[in-house]
Amino acid sequence: MPTVELLFSAQPEHVRTARLVAAQVARRAGVDEAALDEVRLAVGEACSRAVGLHRNNGVQEPVRVLLNEEEKKFSVEVVDEVPGNATGSAPDGGDDAAADDEGEMGLAVISGLVDDVEVIEGETGGTIRMSWPTVAV
Amino acid sequence: MDLSLSTRTVGDRTIVEVGGEIDVYTAPKLREQLVELVNDGSYHLVVDMEGVDFLDSTGLGVLVGGLKRVRAHEGSLRLVCNQERILKIFRITGLTKVFPIHTSVDEAVAATD
């Protein structure tokens, strides 16, 4: 069971909540203060991308964020329910190319920020998994 | 914190002072503001980001969109930012090569290149 699990309806206004919660759990887990900005930004990017995917594809399910305090690391998984998007593009190419580009840019920011990041494609959707080292508190 | 926006003119430049958080929720407001300015004929914009606490890729997208619009009118879009955590986002996306970034509004207003 994750330390904290957050489910939120795919609305842009909730992304802020998700990143604040993630940063707070990261702080408690012992992530270095200097890295908390990275956690906030990376989780925000992953959640924004998931919200975009859900909205562009008419998916009603919530976006899931799993925050895990592990031994020597803090990991985050942001899970969407839209299959076939590991690269960040909407499957139909859609009429919303701008939203697509933002998804790509979001992934670019995440990979530039986070050393340990993985984009996993599953049958029911994608997961962005990221982790940061922790120090004993 | 929400997004705050205010504009003023200095010579032929329009200063857009932005405060708060620019993210997937608030970025559309900034986009509207930039579009409105360009539609009203302001083609030389200075976006003052000193009051910005948070910026994500959606915000970057809006700034790039603004740059595209002013360039269509041979205008300019300059940024004012001294905050390392915001500058870092421009660096990792390579956008420091795209935007002139200044340390003060005065410097941005005086710049002509």
gemmi code that builds the backbone of each chain (N, CA, C; Angstrom):
import gemmi

chains = {
    "A": [
        ("MET", (0.838, -1.204, 0.000), (0.000, 0.000, 0.000), (0.875, 1.256, 0.000)),
        ("PRO", (0.545, 2.221, -0.904), (1.370, 3.435, -0.930), (1.228, 4.235, 0.368)),
        ("THR", (2.213, 5.056, 0.662), (2.146, 5.910, 1.840), (0.947, 6.837, 1.753)),
        ("VAL", (0.816, 7.464, 0.583), (-0.351, 8.323, 0.331), (-0.818, 8.049, -1.084)),
        ("GLU", (-2.128, 7.874, -1.239), (-2.690, 7.718, -2.582), (-3.701, 8.822, -2.806)),
        ("LEU", (-3.595, 9.444, -3.945), (-4.464, 10.585, -4.238), (-5.201, 10.291, -5.539)),
        ("LEU", (-6.512, 10.462, -5.510), (-7.310, 10.330, -6.728), (-7.972, 11.670, -6.954)),
        ("PHE", (-7.858, 12.196, -8.170), (-8.566, 13.461, -8.406), (-9.208, 13.473, -9.788)),
        ("SER", (-10.350, 14.143, -9.892), (-11.026, 14.204, -11.190), (-10.146, 15.018, -12.124)),
        ("ALA", (-10.165, 14.650, -13.401), (-9.210, 15.208, -14.362), (-9.559, 16.655, -14.724)),
        ("GLN", (-9.343, 17.540, -13.751), (-9.584, 18.974, -13.952), (-8.292, 19.719, -13.638)),
        ("PRO", (-7.949, 20.714, -14.482), (-6.688, 21.446, -14.279), (-6.543, 22.059, -12.884)),
        ("GLU", (-7.648, 22.477, -12.270), (-7.534, 23.163, -10.976), (-7.046, 22.245, -9.858)),
        ("HIS", (-7.130, 20.922, -10.067), (-6.687, 20.008, -9.006), (-5.209, 19.646, -9.091)),
        ("VAL", (-4.568, 20.028, -10.186), (-3.149, 19.679, -10.346), (-2.304, 20.343, -9.257)),
        ("ARG", (-2.683, 21.567, -8.907), (-1.949, 22.278, -7.858), (-2.016, 21.491, -6.534)),
        ("THR", (-3.199, 21.005, -6.220), (-3.369, 20.215, -4.996), (-2.435, 19.010, -5.010)),
        ("ALA", (-2.406, 18.333, -6.164), (-1.575, 17.124, -6.271), (-0.104, 17.459, -6.039)),
        ("ARG", (0.376, 18.547, -6.621), (1.811, 18.824, -6.469), (2.151, 19.280, -5.052)),
        ("LEU", (1.211, 19.975, -4.409), (1.468, 20.397, -3.030), (1.498, 19.185, -2.094)),
        ("VAL", (0.578, 18.265, -2.305), (0.549, 17.048, -1.484), (1.845, 16.255, -1.700)),
        ("ALA", (2.231, 16.117, -2.962), (3.445, 15.349, -3.270), (4.670, 15.977, -2.600)),
        ("ALA", (4.772, 17.294, -2.661), (5.940, 17.958, -2.071), (5.955, 17.783, -0.555)),
        ("GLN", (4.778, 17.815, 0.031), (4.716, 17.672, 1.494), (5.086, 16.245, 1.928)),
        ("VAL", (4.584, 15.250, 1.196), (4.918, 13.863, 1.547), (6.415, 13.624, 1.303)),
        ("ALA", (6.939, 14.230, 0.239), (8.368, 14.097, -0.062), (9.214, 14.691, 1.066)),
        ("ARG", (8.781, 15.832, 1.564), (9.527, 16.482, 2.652), (9.545, 15.564, 3.872)),
        ("ARG", (8.403, 15.012, 4.192), (8.312, 14.109, 5.352), (9.160, 12.854, 5.159)),
        ("ALA", (9.237, 12.416, 3.889), (9.995, 11.189, 3.614), (11.498, 11.424, 3.706)),
        ("GLY", (11.911, 12.699, 3.686), (13.333, 12.998, 3.825), (14.024, 13.388, 2.519)),
        ("VAL", (13.237, 13.783, 1.521), (13.850, 14.303, 0.289), (14.496, 15.645, 0.628)),
        ("ASP", (15.681, 15.859, 0.082), (16.427, 17.081, 0.338), (15.590, 18.322, -0.012)),
        ("GLU", (15.646, 19.332, 0.853), (14.884, 20.575, 0.636), (15.102, 21.126, -0.774)),
        ("ALA", (16.348, 21.064, -1.227), (16.689, 21.646, -2.533), (16.000, 20.901, -3.678)),
        ("ALA", (15.609, 19.650, -3.434), (14.977, 18.861, -4.501), (13.449, 18.963, -4.478)),
        ("LEU", (12.908, 19.618, -3.456), (11.442, 19.666, -3.350), (10.802, 20.446, -4.504)),
        ("ASP", (11.503, 21.473, -4.982), (10.998, 22.212, -6.147), (10.886, 21.293, -7.355)),
        ("GLU", (11.879, 20.391, -7.475), (11.857, 19.440, -8.592), (10.676, 18.488, -8.470)),
        ("VAL", (10.438, 18.026, -7.247), (9.313, 17.112, -7.009), (8.016, 17.812, -7.403)),
        ("ARG", (7.882, 19.044, -6.933), (6.659, 19.811, -7.194), (6.455, 19.968, -8.712)),
        ("LEU", (7.507, 20.364, -9.394), (7.390, 20.609, -10.839), (7.148, 19.309, -11.609)),
        ("ALA", (7.913, 18.274, -11.284), (7.794, 17.015, -12.031), (6.421, 16.374, -11.816)),
        ("VAL", (5.929, 16.388, -10.580), (4.609, 15.806, -10.313), (3.532, 16.645, -10.999)),
        ("GLY", (3.705, 17.970, -10.969), (2.757, 18.852, -11.667), (2.715, 18.548, -13.155)),
        ("GLU", (3.892, 18.361, -13.747), (3.958, 18.063, -15.189), (3.273, 16.729, -15.501)),
        ("ALA", (3.572, 15.726, -14.698), (2.988, 14.401, -14.948), (1.468, 14.448, -14.791)),
        ("CYS", (0.993, 15.185, -13.786), (-0.450, 15.283, -13.561), (-1.126, 16.108, -14.667)),
        ("SER", (-0.475, 17.185, -15.093), (-1.058, 18.009, -16.173), (-1.218, 17.179, -17.433)),
        ("ARG", (-0.203, 16.354, -17.693), (-0.237, 15.507, -18.882), (-1.382, 14.497, -18.775)),
        ("ALA", (-1.517, 13.890, -17.592), (-2.587, 12.905, -17.389), (-3.967, 13.565, -17.532)),
        ("VAL", (-4.109, 14.757, -16.970), (-5.378, 15.488, -17.073), (-5.692, 15.761, -18.551)),
        ("GLY", (-4.673, 16.189, -19.291), (-4.863, 16.455, -20.722), (-5.297, 15.206, -21.469)),
        ("LEU", (-4.646, 14.081, -21.171), (-4.988, 12.819, -21.840), (-6.427, 12.414, -21.537)),
        ("HIS", (-6.814, 12.514, -20.257), (-8.172, 12.125, -19.881), (-9.205, 13.019, -20.572)),
        ("ARG", (-8.951, 14.301, -20.553), (-9.921, 15.248, -21.122), (-10.014, 15.108, -22.637)),
        ("ASN", (-8.863, 14.966, -23.291), (-8.880, 14.867, -24.755), (-9.517, 13.572, -25.234)),
        ("ASN", (-9.540, 12.564, -24.362), (-10.070, 11.269, -24.769), (-11.410, 10.950, -24.103)),
        ("GLY", (-11.986, 11.937, -23.453), (-13.298, 11.755, -22.830), (-13.316, 10.704, -21.735)),
        ("VAL", (-12.191, 10.547, -21.040), (-12.115, 9.546, -19.968), (-12.624, 10.160, -18.661)),
        ("GLN", (-13.580, 9.481, -18.038), (-14.203, 10.030, -16.829), (-13.466, 9.657, -15.552)),
        ("GLU", (-12.659, 8.602, -15.624), (-11.975, 8.129, -14.409), (-11.027, 9.195, -13.862)),
        ("PRO", (-10.779, 9.126, -12.550), (-9.837, 10.076, -11.971), (-8.384, 9.742, -12.321)),
        ("VAL", (-7.517, 10.722, -12.149), (-6.070, 10.511, -12.263), (-5.592, 10.008, -10.900)),
        ("ARG", (-4.674, 9.027, -10.918), (-4.179, 8.465, -9.647), (-2.732, 8.870, -9.422)),
        ("VAL", (-2.445, 9.256, -8.204), (-1.071, 9.591, -7.831), (-0.702, 8.755, -6.611)),
        ("LEU", (0.350, 7.947, -6.741), (0.794, 7.100, -5.631), (2.116, 7.643, -5.108)),
        ("LEU", (2.151, 7.940, -3.840), (3.352, 8.498, -3.222), (3.896, 7.471, -2.242)),
        ("ASN", (5.124, 7.046, -2.481), (5.688, 5.947, -1.689), (6.966, 6.332, -0.969)),
        ("GLU", (6.926, 6.156, 0.322), (8.131, 6.314, 1.109), (8.802, 4.950, 1.128)),
        ("GLU", (9.960, 4.844, 0.468), (10.648, 3.560, 0.438), (11.965, 3.698, 1.157)),
        ("GLU", (12.665, 2.553, 1.234), (13.971, 2.615, 1.875), (14.911, 3.430, 0.994)),
        ("LYS", (15.416, 4.498, 1.531), (16.392, 5.363, 0.840), (15.859, 6.098, -0.382)),
        ("LYS", (14.563, 5.952, -0.671), (14.042, 6.784, -1.764), (12.547, 7.070, -1.589)),
        ("PHE", (12.153, 8.117, -2.279), (10.747, 8.515, -2.317), (10.316, 8.374, -3.769)),
        ("SER", (9.257, 7.588, -4.003), (8.853, 7.398, -5.394), (7.423, 7.875, -5.619)),
        ("VAL", (7.175, 8.306, -6.829), (5.861, 8.811, -7.223), (5.444, 8.099, -8.496)),
        ("GLU", (4.191, 7.668, -8.529), (3.642, 7.147, -9.783), (2.407, 7.949, -10.136)),
        ("VAL", (2.367, 8.456, -11.334), (1.179, 9.157, -11.815), (0.571, 8.283, -12.904)),
        ("VAL", (-0.665, 7.866, -12.664), (-1.275, 6.832, -13.503), (-2.460, 7.408, -14.273)),
        ("ASP", (-2.408, 7.270, -15.598), (-3.568, 7.691, -16.396), (-4.298, 6.462, -16.927)),
        ("GLU", (-5.495, 6.706, -17.446), (-6.338, 5.596, -17.912), (-6.516, 5.653, -19.424)),
        ("VAL", (-5.495, 6.166, -20.120), (-5.576, 6.261, -21.579), (-4.450, 5.435, -22.188)),
        ("PRO", (-4.781, 4.270, -22.764), (-3.741, 3.399, -23.319), (-3.111, 3.989, -24.593)),
        ("GLY", (-1.871, 3.588, -24.850), (-1.222, 3.923, -26.120), (-0.627, 5.307, -26.188)),
        ("ASN", (-0.208, 5.841, -25.042), (0.298, 7.206, -25.034), (1.661, 7.382, -24.412)),
        ("ALA", (2.426, 6.325, -24.384), (3.709, 6.413, -23.688), (4.587, 7.534, -24.222)),
        ("THR", (4.358, 7.904, -25.494), (5.192, 8.971, -26.053), (4.608, 10.349, -25.790)),
        ("GLY", (3.381, 10.386, -25.271), (2.813, 11.686, -24.926), (1.786, 12.204, -25.906)),
        ("SER", (1.579, 11.504, -27.021), (0.627, 11.994, -28.009), (-0.748, 11.364, -27.812)),
        ("ALA", (-1.774, 12.103, -28.142), (-3.118, 11.536, -28.117), (-3.227, 10.573, -29.285)),
        ("PRO", (-3.930, 9.435, -29.113), (-3.945, 8.398, -30.127), (-4.517, 8.850, -31.470)),
        ("ASP", (-5.521, 9.675, -31.444), (-6.142, 10.070, -32.710), (-5.428, 11.276, -33.338)),
        ("GLY", (-4.373, 11.735, -32.687), (-3.726, 12.934, -33.208), (-4.565, 14.147, -32.860)),
        ("GLY", (-5.860, 13.928, -32.897), (-6.832, 14.887, -32.367), (-6.874, 16.216, -33.092)),
        ("ASP", (-7.821, 17.056, -32.683), (-7.895, 18.391, -33.261), (-7.185, 19.371, -32.339)),
        ("ASP", (-6.555, 18.799, -31.298), (-5.929, 19.669, -30.309), (-4.416, 19.429, -30.285)),
        ("ALA", (-3.775, 19.810, -31.380), (-2.342, 19.575, -31.492), (-1.562, 20.326, -30.418)),
        ("ALA", (-2.076, 21.472, -29.999), (-1.369, 22.279, -28.996), (-1.273, 21.513, -27.678)),
        ("ALA", (-2.364, 20.861, -27.287), (-2.373, 20.100, -26.035), (-1.359, 18.957, -26.113)),
        ("ASP", (-1.255, 18.381, -27.318), (-0.273, 17.335, -27.572), (1.140, 17.827, -27.330)),
        ("ASP", (1.429, 18.992, -27.916), (2.763, 19.568, -27.782), (3.078, 19.834, -26.323)),
        ("GLU", (2.073, 20.284, -25.575), (2.303, 20.553, -24.161), (2.643, 19.272, -23.413)),
        ("GLY", (1.962, 18.156, -23.798), (2.275, 16.868, -23.192), (3.726, 16.489, -23.444)),
        ("GLU", (4.180, 16.705, -24.671), (5.566, 16.405, -25.042), (6.525, 17.278, -24.254)),
        ("MET", (6.193, 18.540, -24.143), (7.069, 19.469, -23.434), (7.115, 19.092, -21.951)),
        ("GLY", (5.970, 18.651, -21.427), (5.927, 18.207, -20.037), (6.881, 17.050, -19.797)),
        ("LEU", (6.866, 16.081, -20.724), (7.776, 14.932, -20.599), (9.229, 15.381, -20.708)),
        ("ALA", (9.470, 16.373, -21.580), (10.832, 16.891, -21.741), (11.304, 17.517, -20.427)),
        ("VAL", (10.427, 18.251, -19.787), (10.784, 18.888, -18.509), (11.076, 17.813, -17.464)),
        ("ILE", (10.213, 16.802, -17.402), (10.410, 15.738, -16.412), (11.747, 15.043, -16.633)),
        ("SER", (12.041, 14.680, -17.889), (13.288, 13.947, -18.099), (14.511, 14.835, -17.888)),
        ("GLY", (14.332, 16.153, -18.066), (15.434, 17.058, -17.779), (15.665, 17.245, -16.284)),
        ("LEU", (14.607, 17.074, -15.514), (14.663, 17.349, -14.073), (15.041, 16.133, -13.247)),
        ("VAL", (14.458, 14.991, -13.608), (14.518, 13.834, -12.734), (15.503, 12.801, -13.286)),
        ("ASP", (16.412, 12.347, -12.447), (17.396, 11.364, -12.894), (16.759, 9.984, -13.072)),
        ("ASP", (15.906, 9.632, -12.122), (15.296, 8.303, -12.165), (13.840, 8.424, -12.588)),
        ("VAL", (13.582, 8.242, -13.869), (12.212, 8.363, -14.378), (11.965, 7.280, -15.417)),
        ("GLU", (10.729, 6.802, -15.434), (10.379, 5.707, -16.326), (8.942, 5.951, -16.797)),
        ("VAL", (8.710, 5.794, -18.085), (7.344, 5.892, -18.595), (6.916, 4.490, -18.974)),
        ("ILE", (5.867, 4.000, -18.293), (5.459, 2.611, -18.468), (4.118, 2.573, -19.183)),
        ("GLU", (4.076, 1.755, -20.229), (2.832, 1.628, -20.982), (2.118, 0.358, -20.540)),
        ("GLY", (0.917, 0.496, -20.026), (0.165, -0.680, -19.613), (-1.055, -0.862, -20.495)),
        ("GLU", (-1.811, -1.947, -20.224), (-2.993, -2.224, -21.050), (-4.078, -1.186, -20.852)),
        ("THR", (-4.176, -0.677, -19.620), (-5.272, 0.252, -19.324), (-4.844, 1.704, -19.356)),
        ("GLY", (-3.539, 1.943, -19.522), (-3.076, 3.325, -19.548), (-1.601, 3.412, -19.232)),
        ("GLY", (-1.148, 4.619, -19.045), (0.283, 4.823, -18.820), (0.597, 5.218, -17.389)),
        ("THR", (1.847, 4.988, -17.008), (2.318, 5.393, -15.680), (3.641, 6.113, -15.847)),
        ("ILE", (3.757, 7.252, -15.199), (5.062, 7.904, -15.121), (5.574, 7.662, -13.703)),
        ("ARG", (6.713, 6.961, -13.624), (7.278, 6.634, -12.314), (8.576, 7.420, -12.124)),
        ("MET", (8.666, 8.093, -10.998), (9.854, 8.921, -10.737), (10.289, 8.666, -9.305)),
        ("SER", (11.578, 8.837, -9.033), (11.980, 8.738, -7.631), (13.131, 9.680, -7.312)),
        ("TRP", (13.219, 9.999, -6.044), (14.276, 10.870, -5.536), (14.884, 10.208, -4.302)),
        ("PRO", (16.181, 10.358, -4.124), (16.813, 9.788, -2.930), (16.369, 10.523, -1.671)),
        ("THR", (16.367, 9.805, -0.572), (16.025, 10.433, 0.701), (17.210, 10.308, 1.655)),
        ("VAL", (17.220, 11.189, 2.626), (18.232, 11.080, 3.671), (17.487, 10.783, 4.971)),
        ("ALA", (18.161, 10.137, 5.901), (17.503, 9.796, 7.165), (17.045, 11.070, 7.864)),
        ("VAL", (15.810, 11.027, 8.402), (15.295, 12.220, 9.100), (15.342, 12.036, 10.602)),
    ],
    "B": [
        ("MET", (-2.065, 29.601, -4.575), (-2.082, 31.004, -5.015), (-2.495, 31.082, -6.474)),
        ("ASP", (-3.296, 32.059, -6.797), (-3.770, 32.228, -8.162), (-2.781, 33.086, -8.958)),
        ("LEU", (-3.154, 33.361, -10.171), (-2.293, 34.166, -11.036), (-2.730, 35.629, -10.964)),
        ("SER", (-1.764, 36.546, -10.866), (-2.118, 37.967, -10.954), (-1.433, 38.573, -12.167)),
        ("LEU", (-2.137, 39.470, -12.836), (-1.624, 40.082, -14.067), (-1.893, 41.573, -14.032)),
        ("SER", (-0.888, 42.359, -14.373), (-1.157, 43.786, -14.569), (-0.255, 44.283, -15.685)),
        ("THR", (-0.736, 45.291, -16.396), (0.050, 45.801, -17.522), (0.247, 47.307, -17.394)),
        ("ARG", (1.372, 47.782, -17.915), (1.634, 49.219, -18.007), (2.528, 49.462, -19.222)),
        ("THR", (2.569, 50.695, -19.671), (3.390, 51.003, -20.851), (4.558, 51.895, -20.473)),
        ("VAL", (5.714, 51.583, -21.048), (6.897, 52.433, -20.922), (7.405, 52.649, -22.346)),
        ("GLY", (7.240, 53.845, -22.861), (7.626, 54.122, -24.248), (6.828, 53.233, -25.187)),
        ("ASP", (7.534, 52.495, -26.063), (6.814, 51.607, -26.983), (6.689, 50.193, -26.422)),
        ("ARG", (7.116, 50.004, -25.169), (7.064, 48.656, -24.574), (5.840, 48.524, -23.667)),
        ("THR", (5.279, 47.340, -23.680), (4.205, 47.039, -22.727), (4.745, 46.043, -21.708)),
        ("ILE", (4.693, 46.429, -20.448), (5.182, 45.550, -19.391), (4.002, 44.737, -18.858)),
        ("VAL", (4.158, 43.429, -18.846), (3.138, 42.559, -18.257), (3.741, 41.988, -16.974)),
        ("GLU", (3.204, 42.427, -15.856), (3.730, 41.949, -14.580), (2.915, 40.741, -14.143)),
        ("VAL", (3.593, 39.616, -13.968), (2.899, 38.375, -13.634), (3.277, 37.951, -12.220)),
        ("GLY", (2.288, 37.554, -11.451), (2.567, 37.072, -10.104), (1.827, 35.782, -9.826)),
        ("GLY", (2.354, 34.966, -8.907), (1.667, 33.733, -8.514), (2.140, 32.526, -9.302)),
        ("GLU", (1.220, 31.637, -9.601), (1.586, 30.364, -10.208), (1.063, 30.263, -11.635)),
        ("ILE", (1.951, 29.958, -12.568), (1.530, 29.736, -13.954), (1.549, 28.236, -14.190)),
        ("ASP", (0.388, 27.632, -14.255), (0.311, 26.188, -14.488), (-0.842, 25.868, -15.435)),
        ("VAL", (-1.178, 24.604, -15.526), (-2.184, 24.152, -16.491), (-3.548, 24.834, -16.247)),
        ("TYR", (-3.802, 25.247, -15.014), (-5.076, 25.900, -14.681), (-5.055, 27.391, -14.994)),
        ("THR", (-3.945, 28.060, -14.654), (-3.910, 29.519, -14.776), (-3.331, 30.015, -16.107)),
        ("ALA", (-2.570, 29.163, -16.802), (-1.909, 29.605, -18.031), (-2.877, 30.187, -19.076)),
        ("PRO", (-4.109, 29.638, -19.208), (-5.029, 30.229, -20.187), (-5.288, 31.718, -19.949)),
        ("LYS", (-5.248, 32.148, -18.675), (-5.465, 33.579, -18.390), (-4.317, 34.413, -18.945)),
        ("LEU", (-3.103, 33.907, -18.798), (-1.938, 34.611, -19.346), (-2.017, 34.632, -20.872)),
        ("ARG", (-2.437, 33.499, -21.441), (-2.564, 33.425, -22.902), (-3.541, 34.495, -23.396)),
        ("GLU", (-4.713, 34.573, -22.740), (-5.718, 35.579, -23.123), (-5.141, 36.990, -23.076)),
        ("GLN", (-4.392, 37.262, -22.001), (-3.809, 38.589, -21.823), (-2.850, 38.926, -22.967)),
        ("LEU", (-1.991, 37.970, -23.319), (-1.012, 38.212, -24.383), (-1.708, 38.377, -25.740)),
        ("VAL", (-2.708, 37.537, -25.975), (-3.448, 37.615, -27.240), (-4.135, 38.972, -27.357)),
        ("GLU", (-4.746, 39.408, -26.257), (-5.452, 40.686, -26.244), (-4.488, 41.847, -26.539)),
        ("LEU", (-3.335, 41.818, -25.897), (-2.350, 42.892, -26.113), (-1.938, 42.965, -27.580)),
        ("VAL", (-1.650, 41.795, -28.162), (-1.212, 41.780, -29.563), (-2.352, 42.241, -30.476)),
        ("ASN", (-3.560, 41.787, -30.173), (-4.711, 42.223, -30.974), (-4.928, 43.728, -30.886)),
        ("ASP", (-4.555, 44.303, -29.733), (-4.704, 45.751, -29.562), (-3.506, 46.534, -30.101)),
        ("GLY", (-2.569, 45.826, -30.699), (-1.449, 46.520, -31.347), (-0.197, 46.681, -30.499)),
        ("SER", (-0.120, 46.015, -29.343), (1.122, 46.054, -28.562), (2.015, 44.908, -29.018)),
        ("TYR", (3.093, 45.251, -29.724), (3.944, 44.215, -30.301), (5.293, 44.085, -29.613)),
        ("HIS", (5.569, 44.973, -28.657), (6.836, 44.877, -27.922), (6.523, 44.643, -26.452)),
        ("LEU", (6.609, 43.381, -26.063), (6.174, 43.007, -24.720), (7.367, 42.662, -23.838)),
        ("VAL", (7.243, 43.038, -22.566), (8.211, 42.634, -21.553), (7.408, 41.916, -20.468)),
        ("VAL", (7.669, 40.630, -20.303), (6.944, 39.874, -19.279), (7.820, 39.811, -18.026)),
        ("ASP", (7.366, 40.497, -16.998), (8.120, 40.572, -15.745), (7.695, 39.401, -14.855)),
        ("MET", (8.603, 38.440, -14.662), (8.270, 37.213, -13.938), (8.830, 37.185, -12.513)),
        ("GLU", (9.240, 38.341, -12.023), (9.849, 38.360, -10.690), (8.881, 37.909, -9.595)),
        ("GLY", (7.574, 38.076, -9.828), (6.595, 37.681, -8.812), (6.043, 36.275, -9.023)),
        ("VAL", (6.646, 35.524, -9.949), (6.126, 34.182, -10.258), (6.728, 33.151, -9.296)),
        ("ASP", (5.874, 32.388, -8.649), (6.336, 31.370, -7.692), (6.513, 30.007, -8.344)),
        ("PHE", (5.781, 29.796, -9.431), (5.786, 28.473, -10.045), (5.510, 28.619, -11.532)),
        ("LEU", (6.269, 27.886, -12.346), (6.063, 27.901, -13.799), (6.216, 26.480, -14.309)),
        ("ASP", (5.273, 26.017, -15.134), (5.430, 24.680, -15.707), (5.428, 24.755, -17.232)),
        ("SER", (5.397, 23.609, -17.886), (5.527, 23.600, -19.348), (4.324, 24.249, -20.030)),
        ("THR", (3.166, 24.227, -19.372), (2.005, 24.903, -19.966), (2.293, 26.397, -20.070)),
        ("GLY", (2.916, 26.937, -19.012), (3.293, 28.344, -19.008), (4.330, 28.646, -20.078)),
        ("LEU", (5.295, 27.735, -20.226), (6.306, 27.909, -21.275), (5.633, 27.955, -22.643)),
        ("GLY", (4.661, 27.058, -22.830), (3.935, 27.000, -24.102), (3.234, 28.318, -24.410)),
        ("VAL", (2.659, 28.924, -23.381), (1.964, 30.204, -23.562), (2.958, 31.304, -23.943)),
        ("LEU", (4.131, 31.304, -23.311), (5.140, 32.322, -23.626), (5.654, 32.146, -25.059)),
        ("VAL", (5.866, 30.883, -25.457), (6.301, 30.625, -26.835), (5.219, 31.082, -27.822)),
        ("GLY", (3.968, 30.825, -27.483), (2.837, 31.273, -28.307), (2.822, 32.800, -28.435)),
        ("GLY", (3.093, 33.475, -27.324), (3.141, 34.939, -27.323), (4.257, 35.449, -28.221)),
        ("LEU", (5.401, 34.782, -28.130), (6.553, 35.167, -28.951), (6.216, 35.036, -30.445)),
        ("LYS", (5.532, 33.934, -30.771), (5.141, 33.708, -32.157), (4.234, 34.843, -32.667)),
        ("ARG", (3.314, 35.234, -31.811), (2.372, 36.293, -32.206), (3.050, 37.638, -32.426)),
        ("VAL", (3.930, 38.025, -31.490), (4.570, 39.339, -31.661), (5.538, 39.323, -32.858)),
        ("ARG", (6.162, 38.184, -33.069), (7.108, 38.097, -34.205), (6.392, 38.255, -35.531)),
        ("ALA", (5.130, 37.800, -35.587), (4.342, 37.961, -36.804), (4.161, 39.444, -37.134)),
        ("HIS", (4.362, 40.308, -36.140), (4.248, 41.764, -36.345), (5.608, 42.436, -36.184)),
        ("GLU", (6.652, 41.667, -36.353), (8.022, 42.148, -36.149), (8.226, 42.769, -34.779)),
        ("GLY", (7.556, 42.172, -33.795), (7.676, 42.682, -32.432), (8.688, 41.882, -31.627)),
        ("SER", (8.626, 42.033, -30.315), (9.571, 41.330, -29.449), (8.872, 40.908, -28.162)),
        ("LEU", (9.387, 39.851, -27.549), (8.898, 39.444, -26.232), (10.117, 39.147, -25.370)),
        ("ARG", (10.320, 39.972, -24.359), (11.459, 39.824, -23.459), (10.965, 39.418, -22.086)),
        ("LEU", (11.805, 38.669, -21.403), (11.426, 38.228, -20.056), (12.332, 38.891, -19.036)),
        ("VAL", (11.773, 39.127, -17.849), (12.578, 39.588, -16.727), (12.481, 38.516, -15.656)),
        ("CYS", (13.629, 37.943, -15.293), (13.616, 36.878, -14.289), (14.996, 36.726, -13.653)),
        ("ASN", (15.029, 36.707, -12.348), (16.279, 36.473, -11.610), (16.212, 35.217, -10.745)),
        ("GLN", (15.074, 34.542, -10.788), (14.893, 33.410, -9.875), (15.486, 32.135, -10.481)),
        ("GLU", (16.428, 31.570, -9.780), (17.133, 30.394, -10.283), (16.173, 29.247, -10.610)),
        ("ARG", (15.182, 29.016, -9.738), (14.316, 27.846, -9.980), (13.446, 28.009, -11.228)),
        ("ILE", (13.154, 29.260, -11.592), (12.386, 29.498, -12.820), (13.334, 29.435, -14.029)),
        ("LEU", (14.505, 30.042, -13.879), (15.485, 30.049, -14.976), (15.880, 28.627, -15.376)),
        ("LYS", (15.939, 27.753, -14.372), (16.314, 26.360, -14.615), (15.374, 25.695, -15.638)),
        ("ILE", (14.097, 26.034, -15.563), (13.113, 25.424, -16.465), (13.352, 25.891, -17.904)),
        ("PHE", (13.749, 27.159, -18.053), (14.079, 27.657, -19.396), (15.337, 26.967, -19.917)),
        ("ARG", (16.269, 26.713, -19.010), (17.524, 26.086, -19.440), (17.317, 24.643, -19.875)),
        ("ILE", (16.593, 23.857, -19.064), (16.483, 22.438, -19.416), (15.644, 22.216, -20.672)),
        ("THR", (14.825, 23.215, -21.033), (14.029, 23.064, -22.258), (14.702, 23.775, -23.440)),
        ("GLY", (15.862, 24.371, -23.200), (16.581, 25.046, -24.288), (15.997, 26.402, -24.654)),
        ("LEU", (15.037, 26.878, -23.867), (14.351, 28.123, -24.240), (15.135, 29.385, -23.894)),
        ("THR", (16.264, 29.223, -23.191), (17.110, 30.410, -22.954), (17.668, 30.920, -24.279)),
        ("LYS", (17.681, 30.040, -25.287), (18.172, 30.466, -26.605), (17.078, 31.176, -27.402)),
        ("VAL", (15.847, 31.004, -26.960), (14.711, 31.542, -27.700), (14.282, 32.911, -27.155)),
        ("PHE", (14.318, 33.046, -25.826), (13.875, 34.288, -25.195), (15.058, 35.120, -24.699)),
        ("PRO", (15.041, 36.417, -24.978), (15.980, 37.280, -24.268), (15.516, 37.389, -22.803)),
        ("ILE", (16.393, 37.035, -21.871), (16.027, 37.084, -20.450), (16.867, 38.150, -19.755)),
        ("HIS", (16.210, 39.098, -19.128), (16.895, 40.236, -18.515), (16.780, 40.194, -16.994)),
        ("THR", (17.685, 40.938, -16.347), (17.682, 40.932, -14.879), (16.787, 42.028, -14.301)),
        ("SER", (16.406, 43.008, -15.109), (15.495, 44.037, -14.605), (14.606, 44.545, -15.726)),
        ("VAL", (13.491, 45.153, -15.339), (12.565, 45.717, -16.327), (13.281, 46.838, -17.075)),
        ("ASP", (14.050, 47.660, -16.360), (14.775, 48.766, -16.998), (15.677, 48.252, -18.121)),
        ("GLU", (16.400, 47.173, -17.803), (17.313, 46.589, -18.791), (16.527, 46.097, -20.020)),
        ("ALA", (15.388, 45.443, -19.756), (14.568, 44.901, -20.846), (14.014, 46.023, -21.709)),
        ("VAL", (13.602, 47.111, -21.062), (13.027, 48.245, -21.799), (14.087, 48.916, -22.661)),
        ("ALA", (15.310, 48.960, -22.139), (16.400, 49.634, -22.867), (16.959, 48.780, -24.009)),
        ("ALA", (16.705, 47.465, -23.946), (17.310, 46.552, -24.939), (16.709, 46.779, -26.316)),
        ("THR", (17.557, 46.729, -27.334), (17.057, 46.994, -28.683), (17.458, 45.941, -29.708)),
        ("ASP", (18.350, 44.989, -29.351), (18.868, 44.071, -30.376), (17.779, 43.318, -31.109)),
    ],
}
model = gemmi.Model(1)
for chain_id, residues in chains.items():
    chain = gemmi.Chain(chain_id)
    for i, (resn, *xyz) in enumerate(residues, 1):
        res = gemmi.Residue()
        res.name, res.seqid = resn, gemmi.SeqId(i, " ")
        for name, pos in zip(("N", "CA", "C"), xyz):
            atom = gemmi.Atom()
            atom.name, atom.element = name, gemmi.Element(name[0])
            atom.pos, atom.b_iso = gemmi.Position(*pos), 0.0
            res.add_atom(atom)
        chain.add_residue(res)
    model.add_chain(chain)
structure = gemmi.Structure()
structure.add_model(model)
structure.setup_entities()
